[in-house]
Amino acid sequence: MDRRIEIPEDTDPHWASIIRMCWHGDPKCRPTFEELLDKLSLLQRHYSSQKPKANARLAG
């Protein structure tokens, strides 16, 4: 059984891409821990350089 939850439409495309890669049906096609760490580090740098935004879900 290869069922996954739906990725919400408002999920950042970068995160959605990482999630899909990690969920690949063929485990050999999934990123290694090192590849995943590289991608997460890039995202961290990207978000660290941006101004914080109010989260619509939290702002109400």
C-alpha positions in Angstrom: 0.0 0.0 0.0 1.6 3.3 -1.1 -0.8 5.9 0.1 0.2 9.4 1.2 -1.7 12.3 2.6 -2.4 15.2 0.3 0.0 18.1 0.5 -2.0 21.2 1.2 -2.2 23.6 -1.8 -0.8 26.5 0.2 2.4 24.6 1.0 5.5 26.4 -0.1 6.6 24.8 -3.4 10.1 24.2 -2.1 8.8 22.2 0.8 6.3 20.3 -1.4 9.1 19.3 -3.7 11.2 17.9 -0.8 8.2 16.0 0.6 7.5 14.5 -2.8 11.1 13.4 -3.2 11.1 11.8 0.2 7.8 10.0 -0.7 9.0 8.6 -4.0 7.6 5.1 -4.6 11.1 3.8 -5.3 13.3 4.1 -2.2 16.4 4.2 -4.4 15.1 7.5 -5.9 14.6 9.2 -2.6 17.2 11.7 -1.5 20.0 10.5 0.7 20.4 12.1 4.1 23.2 14.2 2.8 21.1 15.4 -0.2 18.2 16.2 2.1 20.5 18.1 4.5 21.8 20.2 1.6 18.3 21.0 0.4 17.2 21.9 4.0 20.3 24.1 4.4 19.5 26.0 1.2 15.9 26.6 2.5 17.2 27.7 5.8 19.5 30.3 4.2 16.6 31.4 1.9 14.2 31.9 4.8 16.8 33.5 7.0 17.4 36.2 4.5 13.7 37.1 4.2 11.8 39.5 6.4 9.4 37.6 8.7 5.8 37.7 7.5 2.6 37.3 9.5 1.3 33.8 9.1 -2.3 34.1 7.8 -3.3 31.0 9.7 -2.0 32.4 13.0 -3.1 36.0 12.3 -6.7 34.9 12.0 
